[in-house]
């Protein structure tokens, strides 16, 4: 099982991620909202992110409305944010950049 990051390690990870990831108020989680040009791009992002999530056997909480994808990452088994969440966030950032979303 992945080990939960201490508060300072989570803050350091957020600084490293930059691109809009924030702590989720009231939860041991990180979140980001991605906004694409249209539904097709949002769905393309989700499809690619789903493949990355499946490969790492670590899955996001997410919600899609038209061109917006809201993502929350936490490791439920660990009770908070772990390295798995940080790595998936990095992968999602890279995928979003392919669609021109910084």
N, C-alpha and C positions, 0 to 999 in steps of 0.2 A: 504494500500500500504506500502511496505517496505521502510524504510528510508535509503538513501544513506549514506555510511560511510564517515566521514571526512578523509582527507589525512593521518593524523597520525594513525587513527584507521585502515585504510586499510593497512598501513605499518606494524602495529602490527599484523594484521591478517596474512599477508604474512610471517612474522617471525615465527608465530605459525604453519603455514602450512608446512614450510620448503620445503620439497620434490619438488623443481623445479618450484613452482608457482612464476610468476613474474608479474609486472605491464606491461600492454600493451602500448607501445609507441603511443602517439597521441589519446588514448582512455581512458575512465574511465572504465577499465576492467582488469581482471587478466587472465593469460594464463599459460598453461602447455602443453608440448609434452610428451606423453607416448609412449614408444617403447617396444613392446612385442616380443616374440620369432617368431611368425608367424601370419598370417591373422586370423586363428581360434581364437587365444587368444585375438587379438585386437577386433574381432567381439564379442567375449564373454564378454569382458570388456564393450563394448558399449551397449550390451543388458542389462547387469546388471545395468549400469549407467543410461540407459534410464528408467528402472523401478524405480530407486531412484528419478530421475528427475520428473517422472510422479506423484509419490506419494507426492512430495512436490509442485507440479504444478509450477515448475521452470525449464526451459529447457536451455541446453547449445547451444552455437554455436560450431560446431565441424566439423572436416574433417578427413577422414580416407583414407590412402593410404597404402595398403598391411599391414604391421605390425605396422604402426605408426598412432596414433590418436592425433590430435592437438585440444585442447579445449580452448575456450574463454568463460569466465563467466562475465556477467554484467546483471543488472536488468534494462531493457529498460525503464520501467515505472518510475523508480527513477532517471534515467540519470546517473547511475554509479553502483559501487559495493555496495552490501548490505549484511546483515547477511545471506540472502538466498544463495548468491554466495559462501560465506565462508563455509556454511554447505554442499553445494553440492560438493565443492572442497574436504572437509574432507571425504565425502562419496566416492568420486572417488579415493582418495588416498587409502582408506581401500579396495576398490574393486581391485585396481591395485596390492596391496600387496598380494592378494589371488593368483595372477598370478606370483608372484615373482618379481614384479616391485616396487622398493622402492620409 
